[in-house]
Amino acid sequence: METDDIALEYKIRSTLLKYIRGIDRADHRLRLSAFAPQGRMFIDGVQVIGPNAVERRADSPPAPGLPPRETIIAMSHHLHQVEIKRVATHYAVESDTTSYLVISELDQHCMLVRGVRYHDIMSEHGGQLLIDERQHYIDWMFRAPELFNIATSKRPGFADFVGRLEAASRICMSGPPPAQRGFDAT
């Protein structure tokens, strides 16, 4: 792979990951920042992002085969392989993800695990490669029972982790590594 190809894939993956982080963190602004100003997204043939998008109610499913949004407790998406083809001034991109959704139904939790594939048309906008159009496909899905669950409020956040590391670094700028200075990563 040529250096230019590596840089191109990095820029494209960065945009795809921005979208995924936006979904997982329920940050609509971050998710939309992966799209060009007139960018559009289609799920099951219905436009859900961009000009003329269908407004969806809060109690509607976010995608076919999913429960209503209010039953989704947590989610995590993981980007896998990405294929890129240049087509004139655009890039055709196919990416595969696995998504894990913890849902609450009838006072029980379970996990939906899905294989999701995206077909994107991307182009450069202001120095960034952004999504002009996205098609969302679910290739497979299954349901798994809950084995255990750590409450969101008890999960350490990244900002807290970085803050503890910065505090430990200020206390002792030299000497043993942070773990041996009493830095607790948990």
Order of alpha helices (4+ residues) and beta strands (2+ residues): alpha-alpha-beta-beta-beta-beta-beta-beta-alpha
